[in-house]
Amino acid sequence: MIKRWVKLPEKTSFFLFGPRQTGKSTLIGETLEGDVWTVNLLLNEPFTKYSKYPELFRKEALPKIDKEQVKIIFIDEIQKVPSLLNEIQFLMDQKKVQFIMTGSSARKLRKGGANLLGGRAVERFLFPFIFFEIEKSFGLDDLLRFGSLPAVYGRSEQEKMDLLAAYTNTYLREEIQAEGIVRNLGGFSRFLDVAASQFGELVSFSNIGRECHLPTRTVQSYYEILEDTLIGLRLDPWRKSLRKRLSGHPKFYLFDLGVTNAINRHLSALPDHVLRGRLFEQFIILETHRVLKYIRSEARIYYWRTNTGAEIDLVIEKQGKLCAAIEIKAKREVGGNDFSGFRSFCADNPNVPCFLVCEVDEPYEERAIEVLPWSNFLQRLPDFL
């Protein structure tokens, strides 16, 4: 069993959100002890029953709590029947019972005005495996190609390709429409192809709209869907002004490298030099985001760029101040051009620690920049956050 990094509350009720096949139900099943009542809303019978009559949930729960001494109620895929949350709140206020609720999306809950239990339940997130969880069996080239979804990790090469193809075709396209999140499946499918191909690049909503034959506002809403369903990560430019940050061009990364490659049809062969560099950057940024969420840090991540095009791939802000700047290079040897972004950055931010994360064998310092092997950086990552 692979030990996950997420820290789940022992007694407090909580939501556990994460994309499909990240192992939410498996994790909860491994941690549950004692008298538990499980309701799986992926199954037709409970979904249909509680959709029509949500009050039945409360009526069925009360005798289980009072007579059967159930202490934990686990509801899988809670976003499928948001009306249950009103019944859950009543039970929380009346009974001493822990509710555990998992879901692949909080969007349907938040956008639909669902009762999010007014602080009675905390939120946790689960992602594909991170380096710390699979360090003993970790292979960088394999991860850059196939990602680290638990349903995929450790399978044969052909099984990985089949599972990732099914994931992208069935879930990312068809199920998002089935959930009522988008109506124009053709337009969303075109958008998804373009968004995946442009991962890590500056996003121009209007340009993508023209390429996909979609209104600019629709493209913006589709990117919001990727964020809300935890399928995509938005990386905004760092600005001292919050208003200027929000008005700048963001970058987007899909939540898993295997999913990125599956949509782009790059699974059947090792990535070329240019693509490998982009995937390596995505890998480091995703790892930083996941660890940040797991340790529940107040830090936030951005990229940094000047009007003249000087850029740093990743900067970390905490309590309003930059605490680290990271340039990411998929190289075993780095030279002068690889440090060019730091010249402009350090001129504006002279006291911020700077790191160049790459594939060198040992760490060293050059021009006041720490050059770090990627594994060394990941080991130190919690200290930066």
Secondary structure as the mmCIF struct_conf table of DSSP 4:
data_model
#
loop_
_struct_conf.conf_type_id
_struct_conf.id
_struct_conf.beg_label_comp_id
_struct_conf.beg_label_asym_id
_struct_conf.beg_label_seq_id
_struct_conf.end_label_comp_id
_struct_conf.end_label_asym_id
_struct_conf.end_label_seq_id
HELX_LH_PP_P HELX_LH_PP_P1 ILE A 2 ARG A 4
BEND BEND1 GLU A 10 THR A 12
STRN STRN1 PHE A 14 PHE A 17
TURN_TY1_P TURN_TY1_P1 ARG A 20 GLN A 21
BEND BEND2 THR A 22 GLY A 23
HELX_RH_AL_P HELX_RH_AL_P1 LYS A 24 THR A 31
BEND BEND3 GLY A 34 ASP A 35
STRN STRN2 VAL A 36 ASN A 40
TURN_TY1_P TURN_TY1_P2 LEU A 41 LEU A 42
BEND BEND4 LEU A 43 LEU A 43
HELX_RH_AL_P HELX_RH_AL_P2 ASN A 44 LYS A 52
TURN_TY1_P TURN_TY1_P3 PRO A 54 PRO A 54
HELX_RH_AL_P HELX_RH_AL_P3 GLU A 55 ASP A 66
TURN_TY1_P TURN_TY1_P4 LYS A 67 LYS A 67
BEND BEND5 GLU A 68 GLU A 68
STRN STRN3 ILE A 72 ASP A 76
BEND BEND6 GLU A 77 GLU A 77
HELX_RH_3T_P HELX_RH_3T_P1 ILE A 78 LYS A 80
TURN_TY1_P TURN_TY1_P5 PRO A 82 SER A 83
HELX_RH_AL_P HELX_RH_AL_P4 LEU A 84 GLN A 94
BEND BEND7 LYS A 95 LYS A 95
STRN STRN4 GLN A 98 GLY A 103
BEND BEND8 SER A 104 SER A 104
BEND BEND9 ALA A 106 ALA A 106
HELX_RH_AL_P HELX_RH_AL_P5 ARG A 107 LYS A 111
TURN_TY1_P TURN_TY1_P6 GLY A 112 GLY A 113
HELX_RH_3T_P HELX_RH_3T_P2 LEU A 117 GLY A 119
BEND BEND10 ARG A 120 ALA A 121
STRN STRN5 VAL A 122 PHE A 125
BEND BEND11 PRO A 128 PRO A 128
HELX_LH_PP_P HELX_LH_PP_P2 PHE A 129 ILE A 130
TURN_TY1_P TURN_TY1_P7 PHE A 131 GLU A 133
BEND BEND12 ILE A 134 ILE A 134
HELX_RH_3T_P HELX_RH_3T_P3 GLU A 135 SER A 137
HELX_RH_AL_P HELX_RH_AL_P6 LEU A 140 PHE A 146
TURN_TY1_P TURN_TY1_P8 PRO A 150 GLY A 154
BEND BEND13 ARG A 155 ARG A 155
HELX_RH_AL_P HELX_RH_AL_P7 GLU A 157 ALA A 166
HELX_RH_PI_P HELX_RH_PI_P1 TYR A 167 GLU A 175
HELX_RH_AL_P HELX_RH_AL_P8 ILE A 176 ALA A 178
TURN_TY1_P TURN_TY1_P9 GLU A 179 GLY A 180
BEND BEND14 ILE A 181 ILE A 181
BEND BEND15 ARG A 183 ARG A 183
HELX_RH_AL_P HELX_RH_AL_P9 LEU A 185 SER A 197
TURN_TY1_P TURN_TY1_P10 GLN A 198 GLY A 200
BEND BEND16 GLU A 201 GLU A 201
STRN STRN6 LEU A 202 LEU A 202
HELX_LH_PP_P HELX_LH_PP_P3 VAL A 203 VAL A 203
HELX_RH_AL_P HELX_RH_AL_P10 PHE A 205 CYS A 212
TURN_TY1_P TURN_TY1_P11 HIS A 213 HIS A 213
HELX_RH_AL_P HELX_RH_AL_P11 THR A 216 ASP A 228
TURN_TY1_P TURN_TY1_P12 THR A 229 LEU A 230
BEND BEND17 ILE A 231 ILE A 231
STRN STRN7 GLY A 232 LEU A 235
HELX_LH_PP_P HELX_LH_PP_P4 ASP A 236 ASP A 236
STRN STRN8 PRO A 237 PRO A 237
HELX_LH_PP_P HELX_LH_PP_P5 TRP A 238 TRP A 238
BEND BEND18 LYS A 240 SER A 241
HELX_RH_AL_P HELX_RH_AL_P12 LEU A 242 SER A 247
BEND BEND19 GLY A 248 GLY A 248
HELX_LH_PP_P HELX_LH_PP_P6 HIS A 249 PRO A 250
STRN STRN9 LYS A 251 LEU A 254
BEND BEND20 PHE A 255 PHE A 255
HELX_RH_AL_P HELX_RH_AL_P13 LEU A 257 ILE A 263
TURN_TY1_P TURN_TY1_P13 ASN A 264 ARG A 265
BEND BEND21 SER A 268 ALA A 269
HELX_RH_AL_P HELX_RH_AL_P14 HIS A 273 TYR A 294
TURN_TY1_P TURN_TY1_P14 ILE A 295 ARG A 296
BEND BEND22 GLU A 298 GLU A 298
STRN STRN10 ARG A 300 ARG A 305
TURN_TY1_P TURN_TY1_P15 ASN A 307 THR A 308
BEND BEND23 GLY A 309 GLY A 309
STRN STRN11 GLU A 311 LYS A 318
TURN_TY1_P TURN_TY1_P16 GLN A 319 GLY A 320
STRN STRN12 LYS A 321 ILE A 328
BEND BEND24 ARG A 332 GLU A 333
HELX_RH_3T_P HELX_RH_3T_P4 GLY A 336 PHE A 339
HELX_RH_AL_P HELX_RH_AL_P15 SER A 340 ASP A 348
TURN_TY1_P TURN_TY1_P17 PRO A 350 ASN A 351
BEND BEND25 VAL A 352 VAL A 352
STRN STRN13 CYS A 354 CYS A 358
BEND BEND26 GLU A 359 GLU A 359
BEND BEND27 ASP A 361 GLU A 362
STRN STRN14 TYR A 364 GLU A 366
TURN_TY1_P TURN_TY1_P18 ARG A 367 ALA A 368
STRN STRN15 ILE A 369 PRO A 373
HELX_RH_AL_P HELX_RH_AL_P16 TRP A 374 PHE A 384
#
